[in-house]
Amino acid sequence: MKHDTAIAESRRGKLAGGSEAGDFVSVVIGGQLFGIPVLEVRDVLASQRITRVPLAPPEVAGSLNLRGRIVTAIDIRTRLGLAEQSEEEIAGKPRMSVVVDHGGELYSLMVDSVGEVLSLSAANFERNPATLDARWREVSAGIYRLDAKLLVVLDVARLLVLSPRAEAA
Protein backbone atom coordinates (compact mmCIF):
# COMPACT_ATOMS: atom_id res chain seq x y z
CA MET A 1 0.00 0.00 0.00
CA LYS A 2 2.85 2.35 0.84
CA HIS A 3 4.35 1.63 -2.59
CA ASP A 4 1.03 2.53 -4.27
CA THR A 5 0.96 5.83 -2.39
CA ALA A 6 4.51 6.62 -3.52
CA ILE A 7 3.58 5.85 -7.13
CA ALA A 8 0.48 8.06 -6.93
CA GLU A 9 2.48 10.90 -5.38
CA SER A 10 5.11 10.52 -8.10
CA ARG A 11 2.41 10.69 -10.77
CA ARG A 12 0.81 13.67 -9.09
CA GLY A 13 4.18 15.40 -9.22
CA LYS A 14 4.53 14.57 -12.90
CA LEU A 15 1.09 16.00 -13.60
CA ALA A 16 1.83 19.15 -11.63
CA GLY A 17 5.24 19.55 -13.28
CA GLY A 18 4.08 20.00 -16.88
CA SER A 19 0.94 21.34 -18.47
CA GLU A 20 1.04 18.69 -21.20
CA ALA A 21 0.70 15.93 -18.58
CA GLY A 22 -2.81 17.20 -17.83
CA ASP A 23 -4.03 16.68 -21.40
CA PHE A 24 -6.01 13.50 -22.05
CA VAL A 25 -7.81 11.95 -25.00
CA SER A 26 -11.20 11.05 -23.55
CA VAL A 27 -12.68 7.66 -24.41
CA VAL A 28 -15.82 5.87 -23.31
CA ILE A 29 -15.76 2.17 -22.49
CA GLY A 30 -18.89 0.52 -21.13
CA GLY A 31 -20.44 3.90 -20.32
CA GLN A 32 -17.43 4.97 -18.19
CA LEU A 33 -15.22 7.93 -19.12
CA PHE A 34 -11.48 7.21 -19.29
CA GLY A 35 -8.51 9.38 -20.21
CA ILE A 36 -5.37 8.40 -22.10
CA PRO A 37 -2.43 10.82 -21.82
CA VAL A 38 -2.36 12.70 -25.12
CA LEU A 39 1.41 12.36 -25.47
CA GLU A 40 1.06 8.57 -25.65
CA VAL A 41 -1.55 8.64 -28.43
CA ARG A 42 -0.27 8.18 -31.99
CA ASP A 43 -3.54 7.86 -33.91
CA VAL A 44 -7.31 7.48 -33.62
CA LEU A 45 -8.94 5.00 -35.99
CA ALA A 46 -12.47 4.14 -37.01
CA SER A 47 -13.45 0.49 -36.99
CA GLN A 48 -10.74 -1.69 -38.55
CA ARG A 49 -10.60 -5.23 -39.87
CA ILE A 50 -8.89 -7.28 -37.19
CA THR A 51 -7.30 -10.67 -37.78
CA ARG A 52 -7.64 -13.08 -34.86
CA VAL A 53 -4.42 -14.48 -33.38
CA PRO A 54 -4.59 -18.18 -32.41
CA LEU A 55 -3.94 -18.98 -28.72
CA ALA A 56 -3.81 -15.30 -27.79
CA PRO A 57 -5.13 -14.27 -24.37
CA PRO A 58 -8.72 -12.98 -24.23
CA GLU A 59 -7.56 -9.34 -24.06
CA VAL A 60 -5.84 -9.60 -27.45
CA ALA A 61 -8.52 -9.10 -30.08
CA GLY A 62 -6.01 -9.78 -32.85
CA SER A 63 -3.83 -7.71 -35.14
CA LEU A 64 -4.41 -5.08 -37.78
CA ASN A 65 -2.40 -3.42 -40.52
CA LEU A 66 -1.76 0.27 -40.01
CA ARG A 67 0.06 1.79 -42.98
CA GLY A 68 2.18 -1.33 -43.42
CA ARG A 69 2.86 -1.93 -39.71
CA ILE A 70 1.36 -4.82 -37.80
CA VAL A 71 -0.40 -3.50 -34.70
CA THR A 72 -1.66 -5.61 -31.79
CA ALA A 73 -5.32 -4.85 -31.03
CA ILE A 74 -6.24 -4.95 -27.33
CA ASP A 75 -9.91 -5.19 -26.31
CA ILE A 76 -10.07 -2.79 -23.39
CA ARG A 77 -13.56 -3.97 -22.39
CA THR A 78 -12.16 -7.47 -21.81
CA ARG A 79 -9.01 -6.10 -20.12
CA LEU A 80 -11.17 -4.15 -17.65
CA GLY A 81 -13.51 -7.08 -16.98
CA LEU A 82 -16.53 -5.45 -18.66
CA ALA A 83 -19.25 -7.34 -20.52
CA GLU A 84 -19.28 -7.42 -24.31
CA GLN A 85 -21.35 -4.77 -26.07
CA SER A 86 -25.05 -5.53 -26.35
CA GLU A 87 -26.87 -5.51 -29.69
CA GLU A 88 -28.33 -2.07 -28.86
CA GLU A 89 -24.87 -0.65 -28.13
CA ILE A 90 -23.44 -2.08 -31.36
CA ALA A 91 -26.27 -0.82 -33.62
CA GLY A 92 -24.91 1.96 -35.80
CA LYS A 93 -21.89 2.60 -33.58
CA PRO A 94 -18.74 0.80 -34.70
CA ARG A 95 -16.00 0.60 -32.08
CA MET A 96 -12.98 2.86 -32.43
CA SER A 97 -9.30 2.41 -31.69
CA VAL A 98 -6.73 4.63 -30.05
CA VAL A 99 -3.22 3.72 -31.22
CA VAL A 100 -0.49 4.10 -28.60
CA ASP A 101 3.25 3.54 -28.74
CA HIS A 102 4.74 1.46 -25.95
CA GLY A 103 8.32 0.26 -26.00
CA GLY A 104 8.65 1.00 -29.71
CA GLU A 105 5.63 -1.16 -30.57
CA LEU A 106 2.22 0.10 -31.63
CA TYR A 107 -0.93 -1.10 -29.87
CA SER A 108 -4.53 -0.43 -30.85
CA LEU A 109 -6.72 0.07 -27.79
CA MET A 110 -10.27 -0.84 -28.82
CA VAL A 111 -12.81 1.48 -27.15
CA ASP A 112 -16.53 2.18 -27.58
CA SER A 113 -16.05 5.83 -28.58
CA VAL A 114 -13.48 8.61 -28.59
CA GLY A 115 -14.32 12.05 -27.30
CA GLU A 116 -12.30 15.23 -27.16
CA VAL A 117 -8.96 16.20 -25.70
CA LEU A 118 -9.44 17.42 -22.14
CA SER A 119 -6.95 19.78 -20.47
CA LEU A 120 -7.27 19.17 -16.76
CA SER A 121 -5.60 20.93 -13.86
CA ALA A 122 -3.10 18.87 -11.89
CA ALA A 123 -4.68 20.35 -8.73
CA ASN A 124 -7.82 18.27 -9.41
CA PHE A 125 -5.92 14.99 -9.82
CA GLU A 126 -6.67 12.40 -7.13
CA ARG A 127 -5.35 8.98 -6.19
CA ASN A 128 -7.49 6.00 -7.03
CA PRO A 129 -10.32 5.69 -4.50
CA ALA A 130 -10.48 2.47 -2.47
CA THR A 131 -13.92 1.81 -3.97
CA LEU A 132 -12.57 1.63 -7.53
CA ASP A 133 -12.73 -1.90 -8.94
CA ALA A 134 -9.46 -3.75 -8.26
CA ARG A 135 -8.98 -4.57 -11.95
CA TRP A 136 -9.36 -0.89 -12.82
CA ARG A 137 -7.07 0.21 -9.98
CA GLU A 138 -4.23 -1.89 -11.38
CA VAL A 139 -4.33 -0.03 -14.72
CA SER A 140 -5.27 3.44 -13.46
CA ALA A 141 -2.90 6.31 -12.72
CA GLY A 142 -5.61 8.16 -10.76
CA ILE A 143 -8.86 10.02 -11.31
CA TYR A 144 -10.38 13.41 -12.00
CA ARG A 145 -13.83 14.32 -10.71
CA LEU A 146 -15.53 16.23 -13.49
CA ASP A 147 -18.89 18.01 -13.22
CA ALA A 148 -21.10 15.02 -13.99
CA LYS A 149 -18.62 12.14 -14.35
CA LEU A 150 -15.51 10.52 -13.03
CA LEU A 151 -12.57 10.34 -15.46
CA VAL A 152 -10.29 7.37 -14.81
CA VAL A 153 -6.78 8.03 -16.14
CA LEU A 154 -5.37 4.92 -17.81
CA ASP A 155 -1.72 4.02 -17.28
CA VAL A 156 -0.87 2.64 -20.73
CA ALA A 157 2.21 0.72 -19.57
CA ARG A 158 0.23 -1.15 -16.91
CA LEU A 159 -2.76 -1.57 -19.22
CA LEU A 160 -0.54 -3.46 -21.67
CA VAL A 161 0.71 -5.95 -19.06
CA LEU A 162 -1.38 -8.93 -20.13
CA SER A 163 -1.90 -12.36 -18.67
CA PRO A 164 1.09 -14.73 -18.74
CA ARG A 165 -0.53 -16.53 -21.66
CA ALA A 166 0.05 -13.37 -23.73
CA GLU A 167 3.81 -13.57 -23.29
CA ALA A 168 3.83 -17.19 -24.43
CA ALA A 169 1.78 -16.47 -27.57
Backbone as CSV, one residue per row, in Angstrom:
resi,resn,N_x,N_y,N_z,CA_x,CA_y,CA_z,C_x,C_y,C_z
1,MET,0.829,-1.196,0.000,0.000,0.000,0.000,0.868,1.252,0.000
2,LYS,1.952,1.218,0.787,2.854,2.355,0.844,3.463,2.610,-0.538
3,HIS,3.797,1.526,-1.242,4.348,1.625,-2.591,3.357,2.298,-3.532
4,ASP,2.062,1.918,-3.435,1.026,2.531,-4.274,0.920,4.029,-4.014
5,THR,1.026,4.411,-2.741,0.958,5.829,-2.387,2.134,6.579,-2.993
6,ALA,3.326,5.969,-2.949,4.511,6.616,-3.525,4.354,6.776,-5.027
7,ILE,3.803,5.770,-5.686,3.581,5.850,-7.131,2.587,6.962,-7.450
8,ALA,1.493,7.023,-6.688,0.484,8.058,-6.925,1.068,9.446,-6.699
9,GLU,1.877,9.601,-5.646,2.484,10.905,-5.376,3.454,11.279,-6.493
10,SER,4.191,10.278,-6.998,5.112,10.520,-8.103,4.342,10.978,-9.336
11,ARG,3.223,10.313,-9.608,2.412,10.688,-10.770,1.815,12.076,-10.578
12,ARG,1.379,12.357,-9.350,0.807,13.675,-9.090,1.861,14.740,-9.356
13,GLY,3.093,14.476,-8.960,4.185,15.405,-9.218,4.413,15.586,-10.707
14,LYS,4.358,14.491,-11.454,4.533,14.567,-12.899,3.433,15.416,-13.515
15,LEU,2.197,15.228,-13.057,1.089,16.002,-13.602,1.253,17.474,-13.263
16,ALA,1.684,17.767,-12.044,1.830,19.152,-11.626,3.018,19.811,-12.319
17,GLY,4.017,19.002,-12.710,5.236,19.546,-13.282,5.099,20.074,-14.693
18,GLY,4.179,19.560,-15.484,4.077,19.996,-16.876,2.642,20.085,-17.325
19,SER,2.325,21.152,-18.057,0.943,21.343,-18.468,0.490,20.262,-19.438
20,GLU,1.432,19.712,-20.251,1.041,18.687,-21.201,0.527,17.435,-20.489
21,ALA,1.069,17.151,-19.308,0.702,15.935,-18.584,-0.760,15.955,-18.164
22,GLY,-1.400,17.105,-18.194,-2.806,17.197,-17.828,-3.742,17.142,-19.022
23,ASP,-3.220,16.777,-20.194,-4.030,16.680,-21.403,-4.314,15.214,-21.695
24,PHE,-5.614,14.892,-21.868,-6.013,13.504,-22.048,-6.992,13.372,-23.207
25,VAL,-6.819,12.311,-23.990,-7.810,11.947,-24.998,-8.892,11.195,-24.228
26,SER,-10.113,11.699,-24.284,-11.199,11.048,-23.545,-11.809,9.939,-24.398
27,VAL,-12.050,8.806,-23.748,-12.676,7.660,-24.412,-13.756,7.119,-23.488
28,VAL,-14.745,6.483,-24.084,-15.818,5.866,-23.307,-15.750,4.359,-23.544
29,ILE,-15.772,3.625,-22.436,-15.763,2.168,-22.487,-16.822,1.697,-21.503
30,GLY,-17.833,1.019,-22.002,-18.891,0.524,-21.133,-19.607,1.617,-20.363
31,GLY,-19.748,2.786,-20.975,-20.443,3.901,-20.321,-19.579,4.700,-19.362
32,GLN,-18.341,4.275,-19.108,-17.435,4.967,-18.195,-16.443,5.811,-18.990
33,LEU,-16.165,7.014,-18.485,-15.217,7.926,-19.118,-13.802,7.621,-18.637
34,PHE,-12.887,7.445,-19.586,-11.477,7.205,-19.289,-10.652,8.258,-20.011
35,GLY,-9.424,8.456,-19.555,-8.512,9.378,-20.209,-7.194,8.696,-20.510
36,ILE,-6.683,8.918,-21.703,-5.375,8.405,-22.097,-4.482,9.614,-22.305
37,PRO,-3.312,9.662,-21.648,-2.433,10.825,-21.823,-2.174,11.095,-23.306
38,VAL,-2.418,12.335,-23.709,-2.365,12.700,-25.123,-0.981,12.451,-25.730
39,LEU,0.070,12.559,-24.938,1.415,12.362,-25.471,1.705,10.906,-25.809
40,GLU,0.870,9.987,-25.346,1.055,8.572,-25.649,0.227,8.130,-26.857
41,VAL,-0.666,8.991,-27.314,-1.555,8.644,-28.429,-0.880,8.978,-29.753
42,ARG,-0.870,7.999,-30.665,-0.274,8.184,-31.987,-1.330,8.395,-33.065
43,ASP,-2.520,7.806,-32.875,-3.536,7.860,-33.915,-4.876,7.479,-33.316
44,VAL,-5.951,7.902,-33.965,-7.309,7.478,-33.621,-7.910,6.923,-34.896
45,LEU,-8.437,5.697,-34.798,-8.939,5.005,-35.988,-10.410,4.649,-35.840
46,ALA,-11.106,4.678,-36.964,-12.468,4.140,-37.009,-12.338,2.622,-36.981
47,SER,-13.442,1.943,-37.024,-13.448,0.486,-36.990,-12.515,-0.096,-38.049
48,GLN,-11.715,-1.060,-37.656,-10.743,-1.685,-38.548,-10.992,-3.185,-38.645
49,ARG,-10.534,-3.777,-39.737,-10.599,-5.231,-39.874,-9.476,-5.821,-39.041
50,ILE,-9.860,-6.689,-38.108,-8.894,-7.281,-37.189,-8.788,-8.770,-37.468
51,THR,-7.559,-9.245,-37.555,-7.299,-10.665,-37.778,-7.035,-11.320,-36.429
52,ARG,-7.803,-12.355,-36.118,-7.638,-13.078,-34.858,-6.259,-13.733,-34.801
53,VAL,-5.701,-13.823,-33.599,-4.416,-14.476,-33.379,-4.676,-15.747,-32.572
54,PRO,-4.343,-16.924,-33.130,-4.591,-18.176,-32.411,-3.840,-18.227,-31.076
55,LEU,-4.498,-18.780,-30.061,-3.943,-18.982,-28.723,-3.596,-17.695,-27.980
56,ALA,-4.060,-16.573,-28.468,-3.809,-15.300,-27.788,-4.701,-15.211,-26.557
57,PRO,-4.285,-14.452,-25.552,-5.131,-14.271,-24.372,-6.415,-13.532,-24.744
58,PRO,-7.428,-13.599,-23.905,-8.719,-12.976,-24.231,-8.631,-11.477,-24.515
59,GLU,-7.689,-10.779,-23.877,-7.559,-9.335,-24.061,-7.081,-8.965,-25.461
60,VAL,-6.370,-9.872,-26.113,-5.836,-9.596,-27.447,-6.903,-9.939,-28.474
61,ALA,-7.464,-8.901,-29.087,-8.520,-9.098,-30.085,-7.937,-9.618,-31.387
62,GLY,-6.659,-9.341,-31.632,-6.006,-9.778,-32.852,-4.983,-8.757,-33.300
63,SER,-4.770,-8.687,-34.602,-3.826,-7.710,-35.136,-4.450,-7.015,-36.338
64,LEU,-3.934,-5.830,-36.631,-4.411,-5.078,-37.783,-3.223,-4.452,-38.483
65,ASN,-3.442,-4.043,-39.716,-2.399,-3.423,-40.517,-2.641,-1.920,-40.523
66,LEU,-1.670,-1.183,-40.025,-1.759,0.271,-40.006,-0.620,0.830,-40.850
67,ARG,-0.940,1.221,-42.064,0.055,1.785,-42.984,1.312,0.911,-43.076
68,GLY,1.080,-0.396,-43.222,2.184,-1.328,-43.416,2.798,-1.884,-42.139
69,ARG,2.355,-1.404,-40.988,2.861,-1.926,-39.709,1.808,-2.821,-39.086
70,ILE,2.262,-3.928,-38.507,1.361,-4.822,-37.798,1.180,-4.276,-36.384
71,VAL,-0.068,-4.093,-35.990,-0.405,-3.501,-34.697,-1.250,-4.502,-33.910
72,THR,-0.891,-4.722,-32.656,-1.662,-5.612,-31.791,-2.883,-4.868,-31.283
73,ALA,-4.066,-5.457,-31.475,-5.321,-4.847,-31.026,-5.699,-5.424,-29.659
74,ILE,-5.882,-4.548,-28.688,-6.242,-4.948,-27.330,-7.687,-4.534,-27.074
75,ASP,-8.512,-5.484,-26.652,-9.912,-5.194,-26.313,-9.950,-4.688,-24.874
76,ILE,-10.125,-3.393,-24.719,-10.074,-2.788,-23.387,-11.270,-3.220,-22.537
77,ARG,-12.407,-3.463,-23.145,-13.564,-3.974,-22.390,-13.180,-5.266,-21.672
78,THR,-12.566,-6.190,-22.394,-12.155,-7.466,-21.810,-11.081,-7.239,-20.758
79,ARG,-10.119,-6.375,-21.053,-9.014,-6.095,-20.118,-9.532,-5.539,-18.798
80,LEU,-10.608,-4.756,-18.859,-11.168,-4.152,-17.648,-12.252,-5.013,-16.996
81,GLY,-12.520,-6.183,-17.568,-13.511,-7.082,-16.981,-14.943,-6.654,-17.246
82,LEU,-15.180,-5.902,-18.322,-16.530,-5.452,-18.657,-17.184,-6.437,-19.626
83,ALA,-18.504,-6.453,-19.617,-19.254,-7.336,-20.520,-19.100,-6.857,-21.961
84,GLU,-19.298,-7.783,-22.898,-19.279,-7.418,-24.309,-20.428,-6.457,-24.593
85,GLN,-20.297,-5.700,-25.691,-21.347,-4.767,-26.065,-22.626,-5.523,-26.410
86,SER,-23.761,-4.941,-26.010,-25.050,-5.529,-26.352,-25.403,-5.151,-27.789
87,GLU,-26.429,-5.798,-28.325,-26.869,-5.508,-29.694,-27.266,-4.037,-29.834
88,GLU,-27.902,-3.477,-28.801,-28.326,-2.071,-28.855,-27.119,-1.143,-28.899
89,GLU,-26.072,-1.480,-28.147,-24.866,-0.647,-28.134,-24.144,-0.707,-29.471
90,ILE,-24.151,-1.879,-30.094,-23.442,-2.079,-31.355,-24.148,-1.375,-32.514
91,ALA,-25.474,-1.350,-32.504,-26.269,-0.821,-33.622,-25.823,0.583,-34.026
92,GLY,-25.274,0.656,-35.224,-24.911,1.956,-35.801,-23.707,2.628,-35.182
93,LYS,-23.034,1.981,-34.237,-21.886,2.600,-33.585,-20.695,1.651,-33.616
94,PRO,-19.912,1.671,-34.677,-18.739,0.797,-34.701,-17.728,1.239,-33.647
95,ARG,-17.008,0.281,-33.087,-15.995,0.601,-32.083,-14.843,1.351,-32.731
96,MET,-14.116,2.075,-31.942,-12.983,2.856,-32.427,-11.713,2.354,-31.759
97,SER,-10.583,2.800,-32.258,-9.296,2.409,-31.693,-8.433,3.637,-31.464
98,VAL,-7.726,3.608,-30.345,-6.730,4.625,-30.051,-5.382,3.914,-30.128
99,VAL,-4.523,4.354,-31.036,-3.223,3.718,-31.217,-2.213,4.408,-30.309
100,VAL,-1.514,3.589,-29.517,-0.495,4.096,-28.605,0.826,3.415,-28.914
101,ASP,1.906,4.085,-28.573,3.251,3.544,-28.743,3.759,3.165,-27.364
102,HIS,4.175,1.918,-27.231,4.737,1.462,-25.955,5.946,0.593,-26.244
103,GLY,7.093,1.026,-25.790,8.320,0.262,-26.000,8.672,0.088,-27.467
104,GLY,8.337,1.069,-28.293,8.652,0.995,-29.710,7.660,0.177,-30.527
105,GLU,6.663,-0.394,-29.874,5.629,-1.164,-30.567,4.322,-0.389,-30.539
106,LEU,3.524,-0.543,-31.593,2.219,0.102,-31.629,1.146,-0.866,-31.150
107,TYR,0.208,-0.342,-30.369,-0.931,-1.105,-29.874,-2.198,-0.320,-30.174
108,SER,-3.226,-1.033,-30.599,-4.527,-0.427,-30.853,-5.431,-0.761,-29.679
109,LEU,-5.837,0.263,-28.939,-6.720,0.071,-27.789,-8.152,0.232,-28.279
110,MET,-8.900,-0.867,-28.311,-10.275,-0.838,-28.818,-11.205,-0.285,-27.743
111,VAL,-11.907,0.811,-28.082,-12.808,1.482,-27.155,-14.171,1.651,-27.818
112,ASP,-15.188,1.994,-27.023,-16.529,2.179,-27.581,-16.627,3.473,-28.386
113,SER,-16.048,4.549,-27.857,-16.054,5.825,-28.583,-14.920,6.705,-28.083
114,VAL,-14.539,7.656,-28.922,-13.482,8.606,-28.589,-14.113,9.984,-28.523
115,GLY,-13.780,10.711,-27.482,-14.321,12.055,-27.298,-13.300,13.106,-27.695
116,GLU,-13.187,14.113,-26.875,-12.300,15.227,-27.164,-11.066,15.173,-26.274
117,VAL,-10.127,16.061,-26.552,-8.957,16.202,-25.696,-9.345,17.123,-24.549
118,LEU,-9.112,16.645,-23.330,-9.436,17.423,-22.139,-8.155,17.913,-21.491
119,SER,-8.076,19.210,-21.211,-6.954,19.778,-20.474,-7.419,19.957,-19.039
120,LEU,-6.824,19.171,-18.145,-7.268,19.171,-16.757,-6.161,19.655,-15.833
121,SER,-6.547,20.376,-14.818,-5.602,20.935,-13.856,-5.047,19.829,-12.954
122,ALA,-3.744,19.852,-12.763,-3.104,18.868,-11.890,-3.634,18.983,-10.455
123,ALA,-4.138,20.151,-10.080,-4.676,20.347,-8.729,-5.918,19.487,-8.487
124,ASN,-6.608,19.090,-9.556,-7.822,18.269,-9.412,-7.555,16.773,-9.508
125,PHE,-6.289,16.396,-9.716,-5.916,14.988,-9.823,-5.989,14.336,-8.442
126,GLU,-6.559,13.130,-8.391,-6.671,12.402,-7.125,-6.159,10.975,-7.294
127,ARG,-5.724,10.401,-6.189,-5.355,8.983,-6.189,-6.588,8.156,-6.455
128,ASN,-6.367,6.902,-6.823,-7.490,5.998,-7.025,-8.241,5.797,-5.718
129,PRO,-9.557,5.941,-5.726,-10.321,5.689,-4.498,-10.333,4.196,-4.174
130,ALA,-10.458,3.868,-2.908,-10.478,2.472,-2.473,-11.666,1.724,-3.069
131,THR,-12.717,2.446,-3.426,-13.924,1.811,-3.965,-13.815,1.481,-5.457
132,LEU,-12.745,1.933,-6.108,-12.568,1.634,-7.529,-12.276,0.142,-7.688
133,ASP,-12.919,-0.475,-8.670,-12.735,-1.901,-8.940,-11.241,-2.246,-8.978
134,ALA,-10.864,-3.357,-8.358,-9.456,-3.753,-8.259,-8.798,-3.892,-9.626
135,ARG,-9.528,-4.412,-10.598,-8.976,-4.569,-11.947,-8.702,-3.205,-12.588
136,TRP,-9.550,-2.238,-12.292,-9.358,-0.890,-12.819,-8.216,-0.189,-12.092
137,ARG,-8.131,-0.413,-10.779,-7.067,0.212,-9.984,-5.694,-0.181,-10.501
138,GLU,-5.546,-1.439,-10.928,-4.227,-1.891,-11.377,-3.785,-1.235,-12.683
139,VAL,-4.703,-0.665,-13.453,-4.333,-0.031,-14.721,-4.591,1.483,-14.719
140,SER,-4.942,2.024,-13.569,-5.271,3.441,-13.463,-4.152,4.225,-12.783
141,ALA,-3.879,5.413,-13.317,-2.895,6.312,-12.720,-3.548,7.234,-11.694
142,GLY,-4.879,7.295,-11.666,-5.611,8.165,-10.755,-6.907,8.602,-11.417
143,ILE,-7.562,9.578,-10.810,-8.862,10.019,-11.315,-8.969,11.539,-11.302
144,TYR,-9.937,12.021,-12.054,-10.379,13.410,-12.005,-11.882,13.378,-11.803
145,ARG,-12.380,14.172,-10.887,-13.825,14.316,-10.710,-14.268,15.493,-11.568
146,LEU,-15.007,15.189,-12.617,-15.534,16.228,-13.493,-16.935,16.579,-13.022
147,ASP,-17.574,17.554,-13.656,-18.895,18.005,-13.218,-19.884,16.861,-13.032
148,ALA,-20.077,16.057,-14.060,-21.096,15.018,-13.989,-20.524,13.605,-14.007
149,LYS,-19.211,13.471,-14.195,-18.622,12.142,-14.354,-17.273,12.045,-13.659
150,LEU,-16.839,10.820,-13.548,-15.514,10.518,-13.032,-14.654,10.101,-14.219
151,LEU,-13.494,10.725,-14.394,-12.573,10.345,-15.457,-11.462,9.512,-14.828
152,VAL,-11.335,8.274,-15.284,-10.288,7.373,-14.806,-9.130,7.481,-15.791
153,VAL,-7.951,7.876,-15.291,-6.775,8.034,-16.144,-6.110,6.669,-16.300
154,LEU,-5.982,6.219,-17.544,-5.366,4.924,-17.807,-3.845,5.048,-17.871
155,ASP,-3.172,4.132,-17.216,-1.719,4.016,-17.275,-1.434,3.008,-18.384
156,VAL,-1.018,3.492,-19.549,-0.873,2.638,-20.732,0.111,1.499,-20.478
157,ALA,1.219,1.773,-19.824,2.214,0.724,-19.568,1.603,-0.422,-18.759
158,ARG,0.850,-0.096,-17.722,0.227,-1.149,-16.906,-0.948,-1.786,-17.627
159,LEU,-1.639,-1.032,-18.463,-2.761,-1.573,-19.225,-2.290,-2.667,-20.185
160,LEU,-1.071,-2.520,-20.692,-0.545,-3.465,-21.667,0.165,-4.665,-21.047
161,VAL,0.185,-4.751,-19.721,0.709,-5.948,-19.065,-0.438,-6.957,-19.074
162,LEU,-0.308,-7.957,-19.944,-1.378,-8.931,-20.126,-1.103,-10.193,-19.327
163,SER,-2.048,-11.091,-19.385,-1.903,-12.359,-18.670,-0.663,-13.095,-19.165
164,PRO,-0.099,-14.002,-18.342,1.095,-14.733,-18.737,0.947,-15.448,-20.068
165,ARG,-0.285,-15.855,-20.403,-0.532,-16.527,-21.663,-0.167,-15.634,-22.843
166,ALA,-0.260,-14.304,-22.653,0.049,-13.366,-23.728,1.532,-13.402,-24.064
167,GLU,2.376,-13.559,-23.051,3.812,-13.572,-23.291,4.223,-14.839,-24.014
168,ALA,3.508,-15.936,-23.785,3.830,-17.193,-24.432,3.375,-17.227,-25.889
169,ALA,2.365,-16.436,-26.227,1.779,-16.467,-27.574,2.587,-15.761,-28.604
